[in-house]
Each structure stands twice: as structure tokens, then as C-alpha cells.
Amino acid sequence: MTSLAGRVRSVGPLVSRIAAALLGGYALAALASVAVLALPMSTPQAVLTGEMASFLIYAAAVIWVFAVRSALRAWAGLLVVAAPLSLAAWSVW
């Protein structure tokens, strides 16, 4: 019988990746949909572009999270992409 620490050690990275895919992917898609408003286009067109792009960005984030070698790299990759998007979204707010 394995100990609780052994189970957490074996399941922890998978749970972290799932959280990164669900929460980090959602946050990235939301930031991207708001950051599109900073582009030089009309507001209705920017809203539609942001909504459509958010589906692609969310799917790409989920694929990224499970494609990298470790959960730490998955979180780091999401943060690297989220940093410039948050700056662009901040300028709109």
C-alpha cells in the first residue's frame, strides 16, 4: 500500500496540468479577448474577433499544457503569454 505522500507525488503533476488547462487556459482566452480591443479596429469588429480568437487560444493553451515536459513549464508558458496580453488588456480597461 502506498502512502499518501507517494500518491500526491504521482498524481500531483497531472492535477496541476488539469488546473493549468482549465483555469490558465480560460484566463489566457479571456485576456486575449479583451486585449483585442486595443487593436486599431472598430469596437464591434474587435469584440467579434476577440470572441472567435478566444476559442482558438483556449484550445491551443490546453494542447500546450499537455504537450510540454513538466507542469512547471506548462504554468511558465502560460504566464509568459499572459504577461503581454495583460498589458494590452490593462490599456483598454
N, C-alpha and C positions, 0 to 999 in steps of 0.2 A: 504494500500500500504506500502510495506516495504522500509526502507531506503537503501541507497547504502551500508552503513556500515554493515547493517544486512545481505544483500546479500553476501558481501565479507566474512563475518564471517561464513556463512553457506556453501559457495562454495569453500572457500579458502583451507581447508584441502584436498578436492578432487582434486583441481588443483595442489596442492603441491605433492600429491601422483602420479598423472599422470606424472608430471615433473620428479619425482624421478624414476618412472618406465621407462620412455623413456630415459632421459639423464643419470641418475645414473646407470641404468642397462646397457646402452651402454658403459659407461665409465668403469664399472666393467668388462664387457666382453672383452673390448679392453685391459685393464691392464692384465687380466688373459692370453690372447693370447700372449702377449709379455713376461709375466713372465715365461711362459712355456719354453722359450728359455734358462732360467737359469738352467734347469734340465740337468743332465748328460746323454744326448742322442744326436744323430746326428741332425744336423740342419734341414734337410728336414723332419725328423720324428717329431721333436719338432714343426715345423710350422704346419704340418697337425694335430697334437694333439691339439695345441692351437686353430686352426680354429674350430675343431669339439667340443672342450670343451666350446668355447665361446657361442655356441647356447644353450647349457645346462645352462650355468651360467646366460645368459640373461633371459632365461625363469624362472629360479629359483629366480632371482632378482625381476622380475615382480610379481611373486607369493608372495614373501616375502613382498613387498611394500604394497600389498593389504590385507595381512593376519595379520599384526600387528595392535595394538590398535590405534595408532596415527601416524600422518605424521612425527612427530619429531622422533619417534622410527624407522620409516622406513628410514629416512635420516641417523640416527645414525648407524643403522645396516649396511647400505651401506658403510659408512665411516670406520667402524670397519673392514670390509672385505677388503676394498680398501687399507688400510694402509700397511699391509704386502705385498700385491700384488705390490704396487708402489715401495716398497723397492727392491723386486725381479726384477721388470722391470727396475729400475734405474741401477742395476748392469749390465744389458745387454746393456743398452744404453751407 
